[in-house]
Amino acid sequence: MTLSVGIVGLPNVGKSTLFNALTEKKVEMANYPFCTIDPSVGVVAVPDQRVSQLTKFSLSAKSVPAVVEFVDIAGLVQGASEGEGLGNKFLANIRETDMIAHVVRIFEDDKIIHVNNKIHPLRDLQIINMELILADLQTLEKRMGNIERDVKRQVKTAIFEKEVLLKIKSALEKEQLVSQIKFDEKEEEIIKTLHFLTSKPMLYVLNKKTGGQNLNETHDIRFDELMDYLNTNKLKYVVVDASIEQELSFLEEEEKLTFRRELGADINANGVIELIQTTYQMLGLITFFTTGQDETRGWTIKKDSMAPEAGGAIHTDFTDKFIKAEVISWNDLITVGSYSKAREKGLVRVEGKEYIVKDGDVIEFKI
């Protein structure tokens, strides 16, 4: 399973720089709006020391981590929902992703053009959110028009759906995202079919610049306003220096430490790792492992997946022909030192179809 995260924001806030830092993949960048037109896609390894420890334990020839897909989407501008700045195309790109990483610039730099001439993080954030809200209102109005005939005919399902849509419309008109609205199970079923942009999980990526005038370091009221908004609405965020992380992405670990010291950057901070791990968690994903001499691999599945469903991440036969699974915690396996000792201690369990896979399980499927 590979789920995708769309990187969005105003032009020139650091989206493509962040994408390069994440993927070590060069995409076109330039100091002007709409440099990125077609989304670039990169598959990013989820940082996880368990993979390397299991690889060492099994003397595996190959090591394959779990992954998340990132999509570099061109900068949105005010009016995107009405087609401004190739807005329709870009909104369609966002619709195809499972989650949004919303990049907000929090540094001043006269050499880097800002689409509104002056950075104002909260305003910039709200411009993007408003375009997503307006796009969702269009989706909502279209759906309401489609079901109106059934509503007039007193079809119960249509009447219920209209009630849900009116609830959403009221919230959107108050500039509230669909993801911030509380729904019951029946309402959730309707929401899933409509694919609202603002129903997607959203992580705010606050992009700073080492050596620059960062609003979070200068006690600027604009940063205080941003933090008040994020904290009041209980929104998740990470702080990243996309530019320095891009430079570091091509270096070995020792070189990275030296480079950070020379630039006066925090040697313990790694916003990119935090971003990837937070993204993984917000998507509701966990990792289970298979390990042996040929390969150790981390497999991505949804939290609360049952054993046959998890096996399907490897091959459909493990779902269709599932008999049982031998399961042990990765930590228990490493601690005891071998499978034989783990079996002697009763740490290797035989689980059936109803077993809910846990993060960190090492599994061998039997068909």
Number of C-alpha atoms within 10 A of each C-alpha: 15 14 17 22 30 27 27 27 27 25 23 24 28 25 30 31 23 24 26 23 22 23 17 18 16 13 14 11 16 11 12 13 20 19 15 19 16 14 18 18 18 20 17 17 18 20 15 14 10 18 23 16 15 25 23 15 17 18 16 17 12 13 17 16 20 23 22 21 19 25 25 26 26 31 28 25 23 20 17 23 25 14 14 12 19 18 20 16 17 21 21 11 17 24 18 14 18 19 24 25 23 23 31 28 28 29 25 18 14 9 7 13 17 20 17 12 9 12 20 21 22 20 14 22 18 14 19 23 20 21 22 24 27 20 19 24 19 14 15 19 13 11 15 17 11 12 16 15 12 13 18 10 10 11 13 11 12 19 17 14 20 19 13 17 20 14 14 22 19 11 16 20 13 10 14 18 22 22 14 14 12 9 15 7 8 11 15 12 12 14 18 10 8 13 15 20 28 24 20 19 19 23 21 21 29 23 22 25 18 16 10 12 14 19 20 18 12 10 10 12 12 16 20 15 14 21 17 12 13 15 11 9 11 10 14 15 20 16 20 24 25 28 18 20 22 22 15 18 17 13 12 9 11 8 12 18 16 12 17 18 12 9 12 11 16 11 13 8 13 13 18 23 17 17 21 21 16 16 23 20 12 14 19 12 19 21 25 23 25 20 22 15 13 13 16 27 23 25 22 24 24 16 17 16 17 18 25 25 21 26 26 16 15 15 11 14 14 21 20 13 13 19 15 19 23 16 22 23 19 21 15 16 21 17 10 14 13 13 15 13 13 18 14 9 10 10 18 21 14 15 17 15 14 11 16 16 25 18 18 18 21 26 24 15 22 14 11
